[in-house]
Amino acid sequence: MRMETAKRIAADEFKSGVSRVWVDTNSVSEVLECATRDDVRQLIRRNVIQLKQKKGNSNWRLKKRIAQISKERRRGPGSIRGTKYARFPRKARWIKTIRPLRDELKTLKTAGRIDPKVYRKYYRVIKGGSVRSRAQLRTQLKAAGVLGDEN
Protein backbone atom coordinates (compact mmCIF):
# COMPACT_ATOMS: atom_id res chain seq x y z
CA MET A 1 0.00 0.00 0.00
CA ARG A 2 1.08 3.60 -0.54
CA MET A 3 2.83 5.47 2.27
CA GLU A 4 0.04 8.11 2.43
CA THR A 5 -2.57 5.39 2.90
CA ALA A 6 -0.54 3.65 5.60
CA LYS A 7 -0.09 6.95 7.42
CA ARG A 8 -3.81 7.72 7.14
CA ILE A 9 -4.73 4.30 8.57
CA ALA A 10 -2.16 4.70 11.36
CA ALA A 11 -3.56 8.16 12.17
CA ASP A 12 -6.99 6.60 12.34
CA GLU A 13 -5.69 3.95 14.75
CA PHE A 14 -3.94 6.56 16.91
CA LYS A 15 -7.01 8.84 16.74
CA SER A 16 -4.77 11.75 15.73
CA GLY A 17 -3.81 13.77 12.69
CA VAL A 18 -1.70 12.43 9.83
CA SER A 19 1.03 14.99 10.53
CA ARG A 20 1.78 13.31 13.88
CA VAL A 21 2.41 9.87 12.37
CA TRP A 22 6.11 8.95 12.17
CA VAL A 23 7.45 6.11 10.04
CA ASP A 24 10.89 4.59 10.58
CA THR A 25 12.95 5.43 7.46
CA ASN A 26 14.84 2.12 7.71
CA SER A 27 11.59 0.12 7.45
CA VAL A 28 9.89 1.92 4.55
CA SER A 29 9.80 -1.29 2.49
CA GLU A 30 7.82 -3.06 5.25
CA VAL A 31 5.26 -0.26 5.28
CA LEU A 32 4.92 -0.41 1.49
CA GLU A 33 4.33 -4.20 1.67
CA CYS A 34 1.34 -3.76 4.02
CA ALA A 35 -1.96 -4.89 2.55
CA THR A 36 -4.49 -4.48 5.34
CA ARG A 37 -5.30 -2.37 8.36
CA ASP A 38 -4.20 -5.28 10.54
CA ASP A 39 -0.73 -5.18 8.96
CA VAL A 40 -0.50 -1.48 9.90
CA ARG A 41 -1.52 -2.37 13.49
CA GLN A 42 1.31 -4.91 13.64
CA LEU A 43 3.82 -2.27 12.49
CA ILE A 44 2.49 0.03 15.21
CA ARG A 45 3.03 -2.73 17.81
CA ARG A 46 6.60 -3.22 16.52
CA ASN A 47 7.20 0.59 16.76
CA VAL A 48 7.91 0.88 13.04
CA ILE A 49 5.07 3.40 12.94
CA GLN A 50 4.89 5.72 15.96
CA LEU A 51 2.98 8.78 17.12
CA LYS A 52 4.92 12.03 17.48
CA GLN A 53 4.37 14.06 20.63
CA LYS A 54 2.01 17.03 20.44
CA LYS A 55 3.68 20.38 20.03
CA GLY A 56 3.06 22.77 22.89
CA ASN A 57 3.39 26.53 23.11
CA SER A 58 6.15 27.63 25.43
CA ASN A 59 5.40 30.08 28.24
CA TRP A 60 9.04 31.12 28.55
CA ARG A 61 8.66 34.48 26.82
CA LEU A 62 5.57 35.31 28.85
CA LYS A 63 7.32 34.44 32.12
CA LYS A 64 10.34 36.53 31.16
CA ARG A 65 8.11 39.50 30.30
CA ILE A 66 6.24 39.23 33.62
CA ALA A 67 9.57 39.06 35.49
CA GLN A 68 10.78 42.20 33.72
CA ILE A 69 7.54 44.06 34.49
CA SER A 70 7.84 43.07 38.17
CA LYS A 71 11.27 44.75 38.15
CA GLU A 72 9.59 47.94 36.80
CA ARG A 73 11.01 47.44 33.30
CA ARG A 74 8.96 47.79 30.10
CA ARG A 75 6.94 50.65 31.57
CA GLY A 76 8.04 53.45 29.27
CA PRO A 77 5.74 55.97 27.59
CA GLY A 78 5.14 53.60 24.68
CA SER A 79 3.67 50.99 27.00
CA ILE A 80 1.21 53.27 28.78
CA ARG A 81 -2.39 52.63 27.87
CA GLY A 82 -5.20 54.64 29.36
CA THR A 83 -5.22 58.15 30.76
CA LYS A 84 -3.63 59.06 34.09
CA TYR A 85 -6.96 58.81 35.90
CA ALA A 86 -8.00 55.61 34.13
CA ARG A 87 -4.84 53.95 35.44
CA PHE A 88 -5.23 55.30 38.98
CA PRO A 89 -8.71 56.83 39.43
CA ARG A 90 -9.20 60.00 41.43
CA LYS A 91 -11.54 58.20 43.80
CA ALA A 92 -8.99 55.46 44.51
CA ARG A 93 -6.36 58.13 45.21
CA TRP A 94 -8.78 59.95 47.53
CA ILE A 95 -9.61 56.75 49.42
CA LYS A 96 -5.90 55.94 49.77
CA THR A 97 -5.34 59.38 51.33
CA ILE A 98 -8.47 59.88 53.45
CA ARG A 99 -8.62 56.52 55.25
CA PRO A 100 -5.21 56.74 56.98
CA LEU A 101 -5.89 60.35 57.96
CA ARG A 102 -9.25 59.53 59.51
CA ASP A 103 -7.65 56.53 61.19
CA GLU A 104 -4.94 58.77 62.67
CA LEU A 105 -7.55 61.22 64.00
CA LYS A 106 -9.52 58.36 65.54
CA THR A 107 -6.44 56.95 67.30
CA LEU A 108 -5.58 60.38 68.70
CA LYS A 109 -9.15 60.77 70.00
CA THR A 110 -9.33 57.29 71.57
CA ALA A 111 -5.90 57.85 73.17
CA GLY A 112 -7.35 61.03 74.71
CA ARG A 113 -4.77 63.30 73.10
CA ILE A 114 -7.45 65.41 71.39
CA ASP A 115 -11.00 66.14 72.52
CA PRO A 116 -14.13 65.45 70.42
CA LYS A 117 -14.47 69.11 69.41
CA VAL A 118 -10.94 69.22 67.92
CA TYR A 119 -11.57 65.80 66.37
CA ARG A 120 -14.69 67.06 64.60
CA LYS A 121 -12.94 70.25 63.44
CA TYR A 122 -9.95 68.41 61.94
CA TYR A 123 -12.22 65.73 60.49
CA ARG A 124 -13.76 68.49 58.36
CA VAL A 125 -10.32 69.99 57.60
CA ILE A 126 -9.19 66.60 56.29
CA LYS A 127 -12.36 66.24 54.26
CA GLY A 128 -11.60 69.61 52.67
CA GLY A 129 -8.43 68.08 51.23
CA SER A 130 -5.96 70.45 52.87
CA VAL A 131 -4.03 67.64 54.57
CA ARG A 132 -2.00 65.18 52.51
CA SER A 133 -0.43 62.82 55.04
CA ARG A 134 -0.39 61.69 58.66
CA ALA A 135 2.83 63.63 59.24
CA GLN A 136 1.27 66.80 57.88
CA LEU A 137 -1.78 66.27 60.12
CA ARG A 138 0.41 65.90 63.21
CA THR A 139 2.37 69.02 62.22
CA GLN A 140 -0.85 71.05 61.87
CA LEU A 141 -2.14 69.80 65.23
CA LYS A 142 1.17 70.73 66.92
CA ALA A 143 1.21 74.16 65.24
CA ALA A 144 -2.32 74.78 66.54
CA GLY A 145 -1.10 73.84 70.01
CA VAL A 146 -3.65 71.04 70.28
CA LEU A 147 -1.11 68.20 70.31
CA GLY A 148 1.74 68.10 72.78
CA ASP A 149 5.35 67.15 71.93
CA GLU A 150 5.02 63.65 73.42
CA ASN A 151 4.69 60.92 70.81
C-alpha angles and dihedrals in degrees: 000000000000119000092241091055093048090050091048092051091046090050088051090052092047091044090230140104124289091243090067095056114104123196123198106246091214092059101046091120091058091052091049090051092057114116105176142032088253090059089054090050090054091052088051090052090050090050093240086123115039139173117247118226118260115261114242131199113247120234093201096104092047092050091048091050092049090049091052092048090050087057088054093254124134092036100115126133091274091060097050114109122180130026123287092263094043089057094045110011121219091239093054090050090049092050091048089054103038100048097059091044093052089045090053092050091049093051091050090051095047090047087055094238092123129030125235093259093057089042092056092045094051091041087064092043089055091047088054088063097239093123120068105179146011090256091053090049092052090047091052092048091050092047089052089052092238096114122054125223093257113104 
